[in-house]
Amino acid sequence: MNGIWLGSALAPLVALVLWALIPVLRAAGVNPRVMADLSPFLRNLLWGVWPLLLYAAFRRYLQGVNIVKPVTFALVSANLVNAAGNWALMFGHCGAPAMGVAGSALSTSLARAYMAAVLAAAILRQERQTGYRLFQIAWRPDWARIRRLAGLGLPAAGQILFEGAVFGIVTTLAARLDEASLAAHGIAVNVISTTYMVPLGISSAAAVRVGQACGRRDIRSAAVSGWTALLLSSLFMGAAGLALSIVPRWIVRLYIRDAAVISCGTVLLRIAAVFELFDGLQTVATGALRGLGDTRTPMLAHLAGYWAVGLPVVYVLCFPLGWGAPGIWVGLCAALIPIGSALVLVWRRAIRMAMPPSDPHALRAVPAATPPAA
């Protein structure tokens, strides 16, 4: 319940930050034709901020009690809701106004509200089955629990912010290039975001399993869960990287038939193939470390990798050296490869420190998990 309080308090701040991006992007020299559509798009997207944070709180609660089917249903069905909303609101079907890209943003906000409602219904159903009343307790904020949640959650939020902001910045840089480069960049981002969903799900499972094992003070199970998650991610992302390197042109042609976009997008996907494995490793290692209660190390790794290494390389290659969009993606490689490698090494060291040779089931470096905050 305190997660709901925290998310509700943060929603206006997040919306304000997103709205403040408009003058920043305009000052950064984004193509005026892009900016003309961005303001109404972002305005409608803001309506989905609070439902998205509620969904995040509900999702983590359900995952923590080993209920994941409603989360999967919500995500899959929300895509159908979003697709139907895009069809109606972007093009003016079923009596709706033709809103263009602004309609797409409104559809996204409606889909996010739908996801929050589905998970709220799942929690109410679980309450009827178990007798536990999440929505009937702790209506007053428990400030001690909220501080503990913030102590773990804010570094994790910082890590997500550092990573997400970099992709926002590189898209802004791509918007200063020609239209074909921007379109190819958008397609490449969409492709790698799709493959990223698999290690992201594995990362969530790793965080839950490792955290539960730590709560039982069973570090051997925590180690097995973490390494298994890393292996599964490596297998999938390795296969995805091979696909991006072997058939990139075919993948881009699924999106568009423009020859210039296909040519540029093919190059970008082949570059992305280089960091696919490391992108999966950093995501899953981040989840495993969260299960150990370490959210600061991933935040610092992403801050150093993306902002101290990746962004400078992106800018130098893209503009002074004239590489254009491929320079952006080489810069992302320069960030993700060390981030993924470093976080796996940190996980390895943390799990070894937590497992004394004399007593493999004792927790030395990892404290017992605190009870979940309602």
Order of alpha helices (4+ residues) and beta strands (2+ residues): alpha-alpha-alpha-alpha-alpha-alpha-alpha-alpha-alpha-alpha-alpha-alpha-alpha
